[in-house]
Amino acid sequence: MTNWLFQKLHAIPVDRQSGIAIRPVRRSLKVIENGEVLGIFPEGKRCKNEERVKPKKGVAFLGVKTGAPVLPIAIIFLDTKKRIRKPVKVVIGPMMYLNELKSSDYTVLAEAVMDRSRELREIYKV
């Protein structure tokens, strides 16, 4: 069921166990170079509400390599008591151009994206 859904969403699978990331990176670069939108979770996994996770470097690599803008997004669960179909608020921040930041360290740049998302979360928390 989930494979079908992810295929319909044009998701790019990443097998972190294999250690080979070149295929998903190439596919991601092609999506961006074609002028399409690529959604990426910097954390590299689903996280619980309020969970702080160190971001992966992929978002920074893709932003720097392509020069494409990055939109920091906060997903805020509004009713944590519900187990299924929790209502959410999605907040989209202003574009970030990672090439304009004063760093070439992907770890630092990925953290900058996460920090912006966390700021949005705090500003718009209900």
Beta strands, then each sheet from edge to edge (+ up, - down):
strand 1: 73-77
strand 2: 88-92
sheet 1: 1+ 2-
end
